[in-house]
Amino acid sequence: MHVLTSGFVRMAQTTASGARVILRYVAPGETFGTPALLAGGTY
């Protein structure tokens, strides 16, 4: 799990056809990566 302290993060995924899909924007003070932490995976 990560906590963003400054700046902004744009989380995106590229589709098989090469299009970029924005999944989420993360702002300061927000957390991300929690699902990977709980599943024991990587992010």
Biotite code that builds the C-alpha atoms (Angstrom):
import biotite.structure as struc

atoms = struc.array([
    struc.Atom([0.000, 0.000, 0.000], chain_id="A", res_id=1, res_name="MET", atom_name="CA", element="C"),
    struc.Atom([1.231, 3.491, -0.834], chain_id="A", res_id=2, res_name="HIS", atom_name="CA", element="C"),
    struc.Atom([0.163, 6.942, 0.340], chain_id="A", res_id=3, res_name="VAL", atom_name="CA", element="C"),
    struc.Atom([0.738, 9.785, -2.104], chain_id="A", res_id=4, res_name="LEU", atom_name="CA", element="C"),
    struc.Atom([2.147, 12.810, -0.292], chain_id="A", res_id=5, res_name="THR", atom_name="CA", element="C"),
    struc.Atom([2.480, 15.252, -3.195], chain_id="A", res_id=6, res_name="SER", atom_name="CA", element="C"),
    struc.Atom([1.735, 15.503, -6.883], chain_id="A", res_id=7, res_name="GLY", atom_name="CA", element="C"),
    struc.Atom([-0.790, 13.455, -8.814], chain_id="A", res_id=8, res_name="PHE", atom_name="CA", element="C"),
    struc.Atom([-0.724, 9.947, -10.285], chain_id="A", res_id=9, res_name="VAL", atom_name="CA", element="C"),
    struc.Atom([-2.694, 8.820, -13.309], chain_id="A", res_id=10, res_name="ARG", atom_name="CA", element="C"),
    struc.Atom([-3.205, 5.061, -13.352], chain_id="A", res_id=11, res_name="MET", atom_name="CA", element="C"),
    struc.Atom([-3.821, 3.692, -16.835], chain_id="A", res_id=12, res_name="ALA", atom_name="CA", element="C"),
    struc.Atom([-3.919, 0.418, -18.704], chain_id="A", res_id=13, res_name="GLN", atom_name="CA", element="C"),
    struc.Atom([-3.241, -0.172, -22.389], chain_id="A", res_id=14, res_name="THR", atom_name="CA", element="C"),
    struc.Atom([-5.742, -2.357, -24.222], chain_id="A", res_id=15, res_name="THR", atom_name="CA", element="C"),
    struc.Atom([-4.834, -5.046, -26.739], chain_id="A", res_id=16, res_name="ALA", atom_name="CA", element="C"),
    struc.Atom([-5.622, -2.569, -29.541], chain_id="A", res_id=17, res_name="SER", atom_name="CA", element="C"),
    struc.Atom([-3.212, 0.005, -28.081], chain_id="A", res_id=18, res_name="GLY", atom_name="CA", element="C"),
    struc.Atom([-5.772, 2.395, -26.585], chain_id="A", res_id=19, res_name="ALA", atom_name="CA", element="C"),
    struc.Atom([-5.013, 3.835, -23.175], chain_id="A", res_id=20, res_name="ARG", atom_name="CA", element="C"),
    struc.Atom([-7.800, 3.572, -20.579], chain_id="A", res_id=21, res_name="VAL", atom_name="CA", element="C"),
    struc.Atom([-7.560, 5.762, -17.471], chain_id="A", res_id=22, res_name="ILE", atom_name="CA", element="C"),
    struc.Atom([-8.387, 3.644, -14.436], chain_id="A", res_id=23, res_name="LEU", atom_name="CA", element="C"),
    struc.Atom([-7.967, 6.177, -11.664], chain_id="A", res_id=24, res_name="ARG", atom_name="CA", element="C"),
    struc.Atom([-6.406, 9.459, -10.616], chain_id="A", res_id=25, res_name="TYR", atom_name="CA", element="C"),
    struc.Atom([-4.661, 9.590, -7.229], chain_id="A", res_id=26, res_name="VAL", atom_name="CA", element="C"),
    struc.Atom([-4.307, 12.886, -5.353], chain_id="A", res_id=27, res_name="ALA", atom_name="CA", element="C"),
    struc.Atom([-2.169, 13.798, -2.313], chain_id="A", res_id=28, res_name="PRO", atom_name="CA", element="C"),
    struc.Atom([-3.355, 12.031, 0.841], chain_id="A", res_id=29, res_name="GLY", atom_name="CA", element="C"),
    struc.Atom([-4.970, 9.150, -1.045], chain_id="A", res_id=30, res_name="GLU", atom_name="CA", element="C"),
    struc.Atom([-3.811, 5.540, -0.879], chain_id="A", res_id=31, res_name="THR", atom_name="CA", element="C"),
    struc.Atom([-3.311, 3.056, -3.689], chain_id="A", res_id=32, res_name="PHE", atom_name="CA", element="C"),
    struc.Atom([-2.088, -0.509, -4.026], chain_id="A", res_id=33, res_name="GLY", atom_name="CA", element="C"),
    struc.Atom([-4.305, -1.876, -1.257], chain_id="A", res_id=34, res_name="THR", atom_name="CA", element="C"),
    struc.Atom([-5.817, -4.731, -3.341], chain_id="A", res_id=35, res_name="PRO", atom_name="CA", element="C"),
    struc.Atom([-2.337, -6.066, -4.156], chain_id="A", res_id=36, res_name="ALA", atom_name="CA", element="C"),
    struc.Atom([-1.352, -5.845, -0.493], chain_id="A", res_id=37, res_name="LEU", atom_name="CA", element="C"),
    struc.Atom([-4.405, -7.786, 0.636], chain_id="A", res_id=38, res_name="LEU", atom_name="CA", element="C"),
    struc.Atom([-3.982, -10.404, -2.100], chain_id="A", res_id=39, res_name="ALA", atom_name="CA", element="C"),
    struc.Atom([-0.273, -10.801, -1.406], chain_id="A", res_id=40, res_name="GLY", atom_name="CA", element="C"),
    struc.Atom([0.631, -9.711, -4.937], chain_id="A", res_id=41, res_name="GLY", atom_name="CA", element="C"),
    struc.Atom([2.541, -6.858, -6.508], chain_id="A", res_id=42, res_name="THR", atom_name="CA", element="C"),
    struc.Atom([1.321, -3.555, -7.840], chain_id="A", res_id=43, res_name="TYR", atom_name="CA", element="C"),
])
